[in-house]
């Protein structure tokens, strides 16, 4: 296992930046270990919802977790607004860094993560495979 320590800058899209970091690493599998920072608005898909909701304003990232793969990332996020309300779900494109995001990524060079259709869930789910 290798680690990537990322600091994202104002205006960076959280999801696109993580996908890019995986591509630059040359790996096909990684997990988010920890993520904190702030956002200027977020797009979060709540449980069971077909599309992401847009949350505007200054937000603090409380937690960030998930898997990264070339087939698509699966990220969960919880954020709080200026009144302390907490929102959480799937991090969608449109979570834009406000001041910074500090993220620790565990890169797994011996693994390949794919996302394949699972008939039990109806979704593209993680298919981990150790590289030969």
DRENSE-211747 format. One line per 4 residues: number of its first residue (from 1); for each residue z, y, x of N, C-alpha, C. Coordinates in Angstrom, 1 decimal, always signed. Last residue first. Example, Ala and Ser with C-alpha at 12.3 -4.5 7.8 and 13.67 -1.06 7.14 Angstrom:
2> +7.1/-2.2/+12.8/+7.1/-1.1/+13.7/+7.9/+0.0/+12.9 ~ +7.8/-5.7/+13.2/+7.8/-4.5/+12.3/+7.8/-3.3/+13.2 $
//
This chain:
132> -11.2/-10.2/-2.7/-11.3/-11.4/-1.9/-11.1/-11.1/-0.4 ~ -8.7/-8.2/-4.4/-10.0/-8.3/-3.7/-10.0/-9.6/-2.8 ~ -7.2/-9.0/-7.4/-7.0/-8.9/-6.0/-8.4/-9.1/-5.3 ~ -7.4/-7.1/-10.3/-7.9/-8.3/-9.6/-7.7/-8.0/-8.1 $
128> -6.6/-6.1/-13.6/-6.4/-6.0/-12.2/-6.9/-7.3/-11.5 ~ -7.7/-4.5/-16.1/-8.0/-5.8/-15.6/-7.8/-5.8/-14.1 ~ -6.6/-2.5/-18.8/-6.5/-2.8/-17.4/-6.8/-4.3/-17.1 ~ -8.9/-2.2/-21.6/-7.5/-2.4/-21.0/-7.7/-2.7/-19.5 $
124> -10.3/-0.6/-24.1/-10.6/-1.0/-22.7/-9.3/-1.0/-22.0 ~ -9.3/-2.0/-27.3/-9.4/-0.9/-26.3/-9.9/-1.5/-25.0 ~ -8.6/-4.0/-29.0/-9.8/-3.1/-29.4/-10.0/-2.0/-28.4 ~ -6.7/-5.8/-28.6/-6.2/-4.5/-28.8/-7.4/-3.6/-29.4 $
120> -8.1/-8.3/-28.4/-6.8/-8.2/-29.1/-6.4/-6.8/-29.5 ~ -10.4/-7.8/-26.9/-10.5/-8.0/-28.3/-9.2/-8.0/-29.1 ~ -10.7/-5.4/-24.6/-9.8/-6.4/-24.9/-9.9/-6.6/-26.4 ~ -13.0/-4.3/-22.2/-12.7/-4.4/-23.6/-11.8/-5.6/-23.9 $
116> -11.7/-3.2/-19.1/-12.6/-4.0/-19.9/-12.1/-4.1/-21.3 ~ -11.5/-1.6/-16.2/-11.1/-1.4/-17.6/-12.1/-2.2/-18.4 ~ -10.2/-2.6/-13.0/-11.3/-2.4/-13.9/-10.7/-2.2/-15.3 ~ -9.0/-2.4/-9.8/-8.7/-2.2/-11.2/-10.0/-1.9/-11.9 $
112> -8.5/-4.3/-7.0/-9.5/-3.6/-7.8/-9.1/-3.6/-9.2 ~ -6.5/-4.3/-4.0/-6.7/-4.5/-5.4/-7.9/-3.8/-5.9 ~ -5.9/-3.5/-1.5/-6.2/-4.9/-1.7/-6.5/-5.3/-3.1 ~ -5.1/-0.8/-1.6/-6.5/-1.1/-1.1/-6.9/-2.6/-1.3 $
108> -3.6/+1.1/-3.7/-3.6/-0.4/-3.5/-4.9/-0.9/-2.9 ~ -1.7/+4.0/-3.5/-3.0/+3.4/-3.4/-2.9/+2.0/-3.0 ~ +0.4/+5.9/-5.3/+0.4/+4.6/-4.5/-1.0/+4.0/-4.6 ~ +0.9/+9.3/-5.2/+0.1/+8.2/-5.7/+0.2/+7.1/-4.8 $
104> +2.7/+12.0/-6.4/+2.7/+11.0/-5.4/+1.9/+9.8/-6.0 ~ +2.1/+15.5/-6.9/+1.9/+14.1/-7.4/+1.9/+13.1/-6.2 ~ +2.7/+18.5/-8.2/+3.0/+17.7/-7.0/+3.0/+16.3/-7.5 ~ +1.0/+21.3/-9.1/+1.3/+20.0/-9.6/+1.5/+19.2/-8.3 $
100> +1.3/+24.8/-9.9/+1.2/+23.7/-9.0/+1.4/+22.4/-9.7 ~ +0.7/+26.6/-12.0/+1.1/+27.1/-10.6/+0.9/+26.0/-9.6 ~ -1.1/+25.2/-13.9/-0.7/+26.7/-14.0/-0.3/+27.2/-12.6 ~ -3.7/+22.9/-14.4/-2.6/+23.3/-13.6/-2.4/+24.8/-13.7 $
96> -4.7/+21.7/-17.5/-5.0/+22.6/-16.4/-3.8/+23.1/-15.7 ~ -5.9/+19.3/-19.1/-4.6/+19.6/-18.7/-4.8/+20.4/-17.4 ~ -8.5/+18.5/-19.7/-8.1/+19.8/-20.2/-6.6/+20.1/-19.9 ~ -8.6/+15.0/-20.5/-9.2/+16.2/-19.7/-8.8/+17.5/-20.4 $
92> -5.3/+13.8/-21.4/-6.8/+13.9/-21.6/-7.3/+15.0/-20.7 ~ -2.7/+11.7/-21.3/-3.2/+12.9/-20.7/-4.7/+12.8/-20.8 ~ -1.1/+10.3/-24.1/-2.2/+10.1/-23.1/-2.7/+11.5/-22.6 ~ +2.2/+11.7/-24.5/+1.1/+10.8/-24.9/+0.1/+10.7/-23.7 $
88> +4.4/+14.3/-25.7/+4.0/+13.2/-24.8/+2.9/+12.4/-25.4 ~ +6.5/+17.2/-25.7/+5.3/+16.5/-26.2/+4.9/+15.4/-25.2 ~ +9.4/+19.0/-26.5/+8.7/+18.0/-25.6/+7.6/+17.3/-26.4 ~ +10.6/+22.3/-26.4/+10.0/+21.2/-27.2/+9.3/+20.3/-26.2 $
84> +11.5/+24.5/-25.1/+12.1/+23.2/-24.8/+11.6/+22.0/-25.6 ~ +10.1/+26.8/-25.3/+11.2/+26.6/-26.2/+12.0/+25.3/-26.0 ~ +8.0/+26.5/-23.6/+9.0/+27.5/-23.3/+10.2/+27.5/-24.2 ~ +7.5/+22.9/-23.6/+7.1/+24.3/-23.7/+8.2/+25.2/-23.4 $
80> +7.0/+20.0/-21.5/+7.9/+20.8/-22.4/+7.3/+22.2/-22.4 ~ +5.4/+16.8/-21.4/+5.5/+18.2/-21.0/+6.5/+18.9/-22.0 ~ +4.4/+13.7/-20.2/+5.3/+14.4/-21.1/+5.5/+15.8/-20.5 ~ +1.7/+11.4/-20.0/+2.3/+12.6/-19.6/+3.3/+13.1/-20.6 $
76> -0.3/+8.8/-18.7/+0.6/+9.2/-19.8/+1.4/+10.4/-19.2 ~ -3.6/+7.6/-18.1/-2.4/+8.5/-17.7/-1.6/+8.9/-18.9 ~ -5.8/+5.7/-16.8/-5.0/+5.6/-18.0/-3.7/+6.4/-17.6 ~ -9.2/+6.3/-15.8/-7.8/+6.3/-15.5/-7.1/+6.2/-16.9 $
72> -12.1/+4.3/-15.0/-11.4/+5.2/-15.9/-9.9/+5.1/-15.7 ~ -13.2/+2.8/-13.1/-13.7/+2.6/-14.5/-13.0/+3.6/-15.5 ~ -11.8/+3.3/-10.9/-13.2/+3.9/-10.9/-13.7/+3.7/-12.3 ~ -8.4/+4.1/-11.8/-9.5/+3.1/-11.4/-10.8/+3.8/-11.5 $
68> -5.0/+4.5/-11.9/-6.2/+5.1/-11.6/-7.2/+4.0/-11.2 ~ -2.3/+4.5/-14.3/-3.1/+3.8/-13.3/-4.4/+4.5/-13.1 ~ +0.8/+6.4/-14.7/-0.4/+5.7/-15.1/-1.1/+5.0/-13.9 ~ +2.7/+9.4/-15.4/+2.6/+8.0/-14.9/+1.2/+7.4/-15.3 $
64> +4.8/+12.1/-15.3/+3.4/+11.7/-15.2/+3.4/+10.3/-14.7 ~ +7.1/+14.3/-16.8/+6.8/+13.0/-16.3/+5.2/+12.8/-16.3 ~ +7.1/+17.1/-17.2/+8.4/+16.4/-17.0/+8.1/+15.0/-16.4 ~ +5.5/+20.0/-16.6/+5.3/+18.5/-16.5/+6.6/+17.9/-16.3 $
60> +5.8/+22.8/-18.7/+6.3/+22.1/-17.5/+6.0/+20.6/-17.6 ~ +3.5/+25.3/-19.8/+4.1/+24.0/-20.0/+4.6/+23.5/-18.6 ~ +2.3/+28.0/-21.6/+2.9/+27.6/-20.3/+3.8/+26.3/-20.5 ~ -0.3/+27.3/-24.0/+0.9/+28.0/-23.4/+1.3/+27.4/-22.1 $
56> -1.2/+24.7/-26.4/-1.4/+26.0/-25.6/-0.1/+26.5/-25.0 ~ -2.4/+21.7/-26.8/-1.1/+22.4/-26.8/-1.3/+23.6/-25.9 ~ -4.5/+19.8/-28.8/-4.4/+20.8/-27.8/-3.1/+21.6/-27.9 ~ -4.8/+16.3/-29.0/-4.3/+17.5/-29.6/-4.3/+18.5/-28.5 $
52> -7.5/+13.9/-28.9/-6.4/+14.6/-28.3/-6.0/+15.9/-29.1 ~ -8.1/+11.4/-31.5/-8.5/+12.5/-30.6/-7.3/+13.2/-30.0 ~ -6.8/+9.5/-33.0/-8.1/+9.2/-32.5/-8.6/+10.2/-31.4 ~ -3.4/+8.4/-32.5/-4.4/+9.4/-32.9/-5.7/+9.2/-32.3 $
48> -1.6/+6.5/-31.5/-2.4/+6.2/-32.7/-3.4/+7.2/-33.2 ~ +0.2/+9.0/-29.9/+0.2/+7.5/-30.2/-0.6/+7.4/-31.6 ~ -1.8/+11.8/-28.9/-0.6/+11.2/-29.3/-0.8/+9.7/-29.8 ~ -3.4/+13.0/-26.2/-3.6/+12.2/-27.3/-2.3/+11.5/-27.7 $
44> -3.4/+16.3/-25.1/-2.7/+15.1/-25.1/-3.0/+14.3/-26.4 ~ -4.2/+18.9/-23.1/-4.8/+18.1/-24.1/-4.1/+16.7/-24.0 ~ -2.5/+22.0/-22.4/-2.7/+20.6/-22.2/-3.4/+19.9/-23.4 ~ -1.6/+25.0/-20.7/-2.2/+24.3/-21.8/-2.5/+22.8/-21.4 $
40> -1.1/+25.1/-17.7/-1.5/+26.3/-18.6/-2.3/+25.7/-19.8 ~ +1.6/+23.4/-16.3/+0.3/+23.4/-16.8/+0.1/+24.7/-17.7 ~ +3.4/+22.4/-13.4/+3.3/+23.2/-14.6/+1.8/+23.2/-15.0 ~ +5.3/+19.5/-12.2/+4.5/+20.8/-12.0/+4.4/+21.5/-13.3 $
36> +5.2/+16.1/-11.1/+5.8/+17.2/-11.7/+5.0/+18.5/-11.4 ~ +5.0/+12.6/-10.8/+4.3/+13.8/-10.9/+5.1/+14.9/-11.7 ~ +4.9/+9.4/-9.2/+5.7/+10.6/-9.7/+4.8/+11.8/-9.8 ~ +3.1/+7.4/-9.0/+4.5/+7.1/-8.8/+5.3/+8.2/-9.4 $
32> +0.2/+6.1/-10.3/+1.0/+7.4/-10.1/+2.4/+7.0/-10.0 ~ -1.7/+3.7/-8.5/-0.8/+4.1/-9.6/-0.1/+5.4/-9.3 ~ -5.0/+2.4/-8.0/-3.9/+3.2/-7.6/-3.0/+3.4/-8.8 ~ -8.1/+1.1/-6.8/-6.9/+0.9/-7.5/-5.7/+1.8/-7.0 $
28> -10.1/+1.4/-5.0/-10.5/+1.1/-6.4/-9.3/+0.9/-7.3 ~ -10.6/+3.8/-2.3/-9.9/+2.7/-3.0/-10.4/+2.5/-4.4 ~ -11.4/+6.1/-1.2/-12.2/+4.9/-1.0/-11.7/+3.7/-1.6 ~ -10.3/+8.6/-1.6/-9.5/+7.6/-0.8/-10.3/+6.3/-0.5 $
24> -12.2/+9.8/-3.2/-12.1/+10.2/-1.8/-11.4/+9.2/-1.0 ~ -11.4/+8.6/-5.7/-12.8/+8.4/-5.1/-12.8/+8.7/-3.6 ~ -8.8/+9.5/-6.0/-9.1/+8.1/-5.9/-10.4/+7.9/-5.2 ~ -9.4/+12.3/-6.3/-8.5/+11.8/-5.2/-8.7/+10.3/-4.9 $
20> -10.8/+12.3/-8.7/-11.5/+12.7/-7.4/-10.7/+12.2/-6.2 ~ -8.8/+11.6/-10.5/-10.0/+10.7/-10.4/-10.7/+11.0/-9.1 ~ -7.2/+13.8/-10.1/-6.7/+12.5/-9.7/-7.8/+11.5/-9.6 ~ -8.8/+15.9/-11.1/-8.3/+15.9/-9.7/-7.8/+14.6/-9.2 $
16> -9.2/+15.2/-13.7/-10.3/+15.2/-12.8/-9.9/+15.2/-11.4 ~ -6.5/+15.5/-14.6/-7.1/+14.2/-14.7/-8.3/+14.2/-13.7 ~ -6.0/+18.3/-14.1/-5.1/+17.3/-13.6/-5.9/+15.9/-13.5 ~ -8.0/+20.8/-13.0/-7.8/+19.9/-14.1/-7.1/+18.6/-13.5 $
12> -6.9/+23.8/-11.4/-7.3/+22.4/-11.3/-7.1/+21.6/-12.6 ~ -5.6/+26.2/-11.9/-6.9/+26.0/-12.4/-7.5/+24.6/-12.3 ~ -3.6/+26.1/-9.0/-3.9/+26.7/-10.2/-5.4/+26.6/-10.6 ~ -3.7/+22.8/-7.3/-3.7/+24.3/-7.4/-3.9/+24.8/-8.7 $
8> -1.8/+20.0/-6.3/-2.9/+20.6/-7.0/-2.6/+22.1/-7.2 ~ -1.0/+18.0/-3.8/-0.6/+19.3/-4.4/-1.8/+19.9/-5.0 ~ -0.2/+14.6/-3.2/-1.2/+15.6/-3.6/-0.5/+16.9/-4.1 ~ -0.1/+12.1/-1.1/+0.8/+13.1/-1.6/-0.2/+14.3/-1.9 $
4> -0.7/+8.7/-1.2/-1.3/+10.0/-1.2/-0.3/+11.0/-1.8 ~ +0.0/+5.7/+0.6/+0.4/+6.7/-0.4/-0.5/+8.0/-0.2 ~ -0.8/+2.2/+0.5/-0.8/+3.5/+1.1/-0.4/+4.5/+0.1 ~ +0.0/-1.2/+0.8/+0.0/+0.0/+0.0/+0.0/+1.2/+0.9 $
//
